[in-house]
Amino acid sequence: MIISGMAVNPSYREFVLDQLGRVADGVRSRGMFGGVGIYAGDLFFALIDDDSLYLKVDDSNRADFEKAGMGPFQPFGEGGEVMQYYEIPADVLEEPDRLGPWVEKSIAVARRAKRAKKQAVKKKKGER
């Protein structure tokens, strides 16, 4: 759930989608709870909130964001729940050559998460 303090500026949304479309196939967006969910095909790998782009993370890429001094998405503000999305540095977003590897890693995280979720559902069904 994305709880946003402010609406996403349409020009920022367009800029982000254009940049992401340069480095990934099938990029599309969907408004959700005042923010924007971003997909590559059927993989939810990013979100926009308050005109900031956040990419999906796990242990494989979280350090990249932390090394750049970037923090996690906290939909309920400081001290609230921390989601597995980290803000991408603005300078990376502006340069497709640098953006590509960050996006590829986040799409891979989304792919693994989706696969794990499917396996958990199958396992749960098998236990009945």
Contact map, one row per residue, 1 for C-alpha under 8 A:
11100000000000000000000000000001100000000000000000000000000000000000000000100000000000000000000000000000000000000000000000000000
11110000000000000000000000000001111000000000000010000000000000000000000000100000000000000000000000000000000000000000000000000000
11111000000000000000000000000000111000000000000000000000000000000000000000110000000000000000000000000000000000000000000000000000
01111110000000000000000000000000111000000000000011000000000000000000000000100000000000000000000000000000000000000000000000000000
00111110000000000000000000000000010000000000000001000000000000000000000000000000000000000000000000000000000000000000000000000000
00011111000000000000000000000000010000000000000011000000000000000000000000000000000000000000000000000000000000000000000000000000
00011111100000000000000000000000011000000000000011000000000000000000000000000000000000000000000000000000000000000000000000000000
00000111110110000000000000000000011100000000000111100000000000000000000000000000000000000000000000000000000000000000000000000000
00000011111110000000000000000000000000000000000000100000000000000000000000000000000000000000000000000000000000000000000000000000
00000001111111000000000000000000000000000000000000000000000000000000000000000000000000000000000000000000000000000000000000000000
00000000111111100000000000000000000000000000000000000000000000000000000000000000000000000000000000000000000000000000000000000000
00000001111111110000000000000000000000000000000000100000000000000000000000000000000000000000000000000000000000000000000000000000
00000001111111111000000000000000000000000000000100100000000000000000000000000000000000000000000000000000000000000000000000000000
00000000011111111100000000000000000000000000000000000000000000000000000000000000000000000000000000000000000000000000000000000000
00000000001111111110000000000000000000000000000000000000000000000000000000000000000000000000000000000000000000000000000000000000
00000000000111111111000000000000000000000000000000001000000000000000000000000000000000000000100000000000000000000000000000000000
00000000000011111111100000111000000000000000000000000000000000000000000000000000000000000000000000000000000000000000000000000000
00000000000001111111110000000000000000000000000000000000000000000000000000000000000000000000000000000000000000000000000000000000
00000000000000111111111000000000000000000000000000000000000000000000000000000000000000000000110100000000000000000000000000000000
00000000000000011111111100100000000000000000000000000000000000000000000000000000000000000000000100100010000000000000000000000000
00000000000000001111111111100000000000000000000000000000000000000000000000000000000000000000000000000000000000000000000000000000
00000000000000000111111110000000000000000000000000000000000000000000000000000000000000000000000100000000000000000000000000000000
00000000000000000011111110000000000000000000000000000000000000000000000000000000000000000000000100110010000000000000000000000000
00000000000000000001111111100000000000010000000000000000000000000000000000000000000000000000000000010011000000000000000000000000
00000000000000000000111111100000000000011000000000000000000000000000000000000000000000000000000000000000000000000000000000000000
00000000000000000000100111110000000000111000000000000000000000000000000000000000000000000000000000000000000000000000000000000000
00000000000000001001100111111000000001111000000000000000000000000000000000000000000000000000000000000000000000000000000000000000
00000000000000001000000001111100000001111000000000000000000000000000000000000000000000000000000000000000000000000000000000000000
00000000000000001000000000111110000111100000000000000000000000000000000000000000000000000000000000000000000000000000000000000000
00000000000000000000000000011111000111000000000000000000000000000000000000000000000000000000000000000000000000000000000000000000
00000000000000000000000000001111111110000000000000000000000000000000000000000000000000000000000000000000000000000000000000000000
11000000000000000000000000000111111110000000000000000000000000000000000000000000000000000000000000000000000000000000000000000000
11110000000000000000000000000011111100000000000000000000000000000000000000000000000000000000000000000000000000000000000000000000
01111111000000000000000000000011111100000000000010000000000000000000000000000000000000000000000000000000000000000000000000000000
01110011000000000000000000000011111110000000001111000000000000000000000000000000000000000000000000000000000000000000000000000000
00000001000000000000000000001111111111000000001110000000000000000000000000000000000000000000000000000000000000000000000000000000
00000000000000000000000000001111001111100001011100000000000000000000000000000000000000000000000000000000000000000000000000000000
00000000000000000000000000111100000111110001111100000000000000000000000000000000000000000000000000000000000000000000000000000000
00000000000000000000000001111000000011111111110000000000000000000000000000000000000000000000000000000000000000000000000000000000
00000000000000000000000111110000000001111111100000000000000000000000000000000000000000000000000000000000001000000000000000000000
00000000000000000000000011110000000000111110000000000000000000000000000000000000000000000000000000000000000000000000000000000000
00000000000000000000000000000000000000111111000000000000000000000000000000000000000000000000000000000000000000000000000000000000
00000000000000000000000000000000000000111111100000000000000000000000000000000000000000000000000000000000001001100100000000000000
00000000000000000000000000000000000011110111110000000000000000000000000000000000000000000000000000000000001001000000000000000000
00000000000000000000000000000000000001110011111000000011000000000000000000000000000000000000000000000000011011000000000000000000
00000000000000000000000000000000000011100001111100001111000000000000000000000000000010000000000000000000010000000000000000000000
00000000000000000000000000000000001111000000111110001110000000000000000000000000000010000000000000000000000000000000000000000000
00000001000010000000000000000000001111000000011111111100000000000000000000000000000000000000000000000000000000000000000000000000
01010111000000000000000000000000011100000000001111111100000000000000000000000000000000000000000000000000000000000000000000000000
00011111000000000000000000000000001000000000000111110000000000000000000000000000000000000000000000000000000000000000000000000000
00000001100110000000000000000000000000000000000111111000000000000000000000000000000000000000000000000000000000000000000000000000
00000000000000000000000000000000000000000000000111111100000000000000000000000000000000110000000000000000000000000000000000000000
00000000000000010000000000000000000000000000011110111110000000000000000000000000000000110000000000000000000000000000000000000000
00000000000000000000000000000000000000000000011110011111000000000000000110000000000011110000000000000000000000000000000000000000
00000000000000000000000000000000000000000000111000001111100000000000000000000000000011110000000000000010010000000000000000000000
00000000000000000000000000000000000000000000110000000111110000000000000000000000000111000000000000000000011011000000000000000000
00000000000000000000000000000000000000000000000000000011111111000000000000000000000111000000000000000000010010000000000000000000
00000000000000000000000000000000000000000000000000000001111111000000000000000000000100000000000000000000000010000000000000000000
00000000000000000000000000000000000000000000000000000000111111100000000000000000000000000000000000000000000000000000000000000000
00000000000000000000000000000000000000000000000000000000111111100000000000000000000000000000000000000000000010000000000000000000
00000000000000000000000000000000000000000000000000000000111111111000000000000000000000000000000000000000110000000000000000000000
00000000000000000000000000000000000000000000000000000000111111111100000000000000000001000000000000000000000000000000000000000000
00000000000000000000000000000000000000000000000000000000001111111110000000000000000000000000000000000000000000000000000000000000
00000000000000000000000000000000000000000000000000000000000011111111000000000000000000000000000000000000000000000000000000000000
00000000000000000000000000000000000000000000000000000000000011111111111000000000000001110000000000000000000000000000000000000000
00000000000000000000000000000000000000000000000000000000000001111111111000000000000000000000000000000000000000000000000000000000
00000000000000000000000000000000000000000000000000000000000000111111110000000000000000000000000000000000000000000000000000000000
00000000000000000000000000000000000000000000000000000000000000011111110000000000000000001000000000000000000000000000000000000000
00000000000000000000000000000000000000000000000000000000000000001111111000000000000000000000000000000000000000000000000000000000
00000000000000000000000000000000000000000000000000000000000000001111111100000000000001111000000000000000000000000000000000000000
00000000000000000000000000000000000000000000000000000000000000001100111110000000000001100000000000000000000000000000000000000000
00000000000000000000000000000000000000000000000000000100000000000000011111000000011111100000000000000000000000000000000000000000
00000000000000000000000000000000000000000000000000000100000000000000001111100000011111100000000000000000000000000000000000000000
00000000000000000000000000000000000000000000000000000000000000000000000111111101111000000000000000000000000000000000000000000000
11110000000000000000000000000000000000000000000000000000000000000000000011111001111000000000000000000000000000000000000000000000
00100000000000000000000000000000000000000000000000000000000000000000000001111111100000000000000000000000000000000000000000000000
00000000000000000000000000000000000000000000000000000000000000000000000001111111100000000000000000000000000000000000000000000000
00000000000000000000000000000000000000000000000000000000000000000000000001011111000000000000000000000000000000000000000000000000
00000000000000000000000000000000000000000000000000000000000000000000000000011111100000000000000000000000000000000000000000000000
00000000000000000000000000000000000000000000000000000000000000000000000001111111110000000000000000000000000000000000000000000000
00000000000000000000000000000000000000000000000000000000000000000000000001111011111000000000000000000000000000000000000000000000
00000000000000000000000000000000000000000000000000000000000000000000000111100001111100000000000000000000000000000000000000000000
00000000000000000000000000000000000000000000000000000000000000000000000111100000111110000000000000000000000000000000000000000000
00000000000000000000000000000000000000000000000000000001110000000000000110000000011111000000000000000000000000000000000000000000
00000000000000000000000000000000000000000000011000000111100000000000000110000000001111100000000000000000000000000000000000000000
00000000000000000000000000000000000000000000000000000111100001001000011110000000000111110000000000000000000000000000000000000000
00000000000000000000000000000000000000000000000000011110000000001000011110000000000011111000000000000000000000000000000000000000
00000000000000000000000000000000000000000000000000011110000000001000010000000000000001111101100000000000000000000000000000000000
00000000000000000000000000000000000000000000000000000000000000000001010000000000000000111111100000000000000000000000000000000000
00000000000000000000000000000000000000000000000000000000000000000000000000000000000000011111110000000000000000000000000000000000
00000000000000000000000000000000000000000000000000000000000000000000000000000000000000001111111000000000000000000000000000000000
00000000000000000000000000000000000000000000000000000000000000000000000000000000000000011111111101100000000000000000000000000000
00000000000000010010000000000000000000000000000000000000000000000000000000000000000000011111111101100000000000000000000000000000
00000000000000000010000000000000000000000000000000000000000000000000000000000000000000000111111100100000000000000000000000000000
00000000000000000000000000000000000000000000000000000000000000000000000000000000000000000011111111100000000000000000000000000000
00000000000000000011011000000000000000000000000000000000000000000000000000000000000000000001111111110000000000000000000000000000
00000000000000000000000000000000000000000000000000000000000000000000000000000000000000000000001111110000000000000000000000000000
00000000000000000000000000000000000000000000000000000000000000000000000000000000000000000001101111111100000000000000000000000000
00000000000000000001001000000000000000000000000000000000000000000000000000000000000000000001111111111110000000000000000000000000
00000000000000000000001100000000000000000000000000000000000000000000000000000000000000000000000111111111000000000000000000000000
00000000000000000000000000000000000000000000000000000000000000000000000000000000000000000000000001111111100000000000000000000000
00000000000000000000000000000000000000000000000000000000000000000000000000000000000000000000000001111111110000000000000000000000
00000000000000000001001100000000000000000000000000000010000000000000000000000000000000000000000000111111111000000000000000000000
00000000000000000000000100000000000000000000000000000000000000000000000000000000000000000000000000011111111100000000000000000000
00000000000000000000000000000000000000000000000000000000000010000000000000000000000000000000000000001111111110000000000000000000
00000000000000000000000000000000000000000000110000000011100010000000000000000000000000000000000000000111111111000000000000000000
00000000000000000000000000000000000000010011100000000001000000000000000000000000000000000000000000000011111111100000000000000000
00000000000000000000000000000000000000000000000000000000000000000000000000000000000000000000000000000001111111110000000000000000
00000000000000000000000000000000000000000000100000000001110100000000000000000000000000000000000000000000111111111000000000000000
00000000000000000000000000000000000000000011100000000001000000000000000000000000000000000000000000000000011111111100000000000000
00000000000000000000000000000000000000000010000000000000000000000000000000000000000000000000000000000000001111111110000000000000
00000000000000000000000000000000000000000000000000000000000000000000000000000000000000000000000000000000000111111111000000000000
00000000000000000000000000000000000000000000000000000000000000000000000000000000000000000000000000000000000011111111100000000000
00000000000000000000000000000000000000000010000000000000000000000000000000000000000000000000000000000000000001111111110000000000
00000000000000000000000000000000000000000000000000000000000000000000000000000000000000000000000000000000000000111111111000000000
00000000000000000000000000000000000000000000000000000000000000000000000000000000000000000000000000000000000000011111111100000000
00000000000000000000000000000000000000000000000000000000000000000000000000000000000000000000000000000000000000001111111110000000
00000000000000000000000000000000000000000000000000000000000000000000000000000000000000000000000000000000000000000111111111000000
00000000000000000000000000000000000000000000000000000000000000000000000000000000000000000000000000000000000000000011111111100000
00000000000000000000000000000000000000000000000000000000000000000000000000000000000000000000000000000000000000000001111111110000
00000000000000000000000000000000000000000000000000000000000000000000000000000000000000000000000000000000000000000000111111111000
00000000000000000000000000000000000000000000000000000000000000000000000000000000000000000000000000000000000000000000011111111100
00000000000000000000000000000000000000000000000000000000000000000000000000000000000000000000000000000000000000000000001111111110
00000000000000000000000000000000000000000000000000000000000000000000000000000000000000000000000000000000000000000000000111111111
00000000000000000000000000000000000000000000000000000000000000000000000000000000000000000000000000000000000000000000000011111111
00000000000000000000000000000000000000000000000000000000000000000000000000000000000000000000000000000000000000000000000001111111
00000000000000000000000000000000000000000000000000000000000000000000000000000000000000000000000000000000000000000000000000111111
00000000000000000000000000000000000000000000000000000000000000000000000000000000000000000000000000000000000000000000000000011111
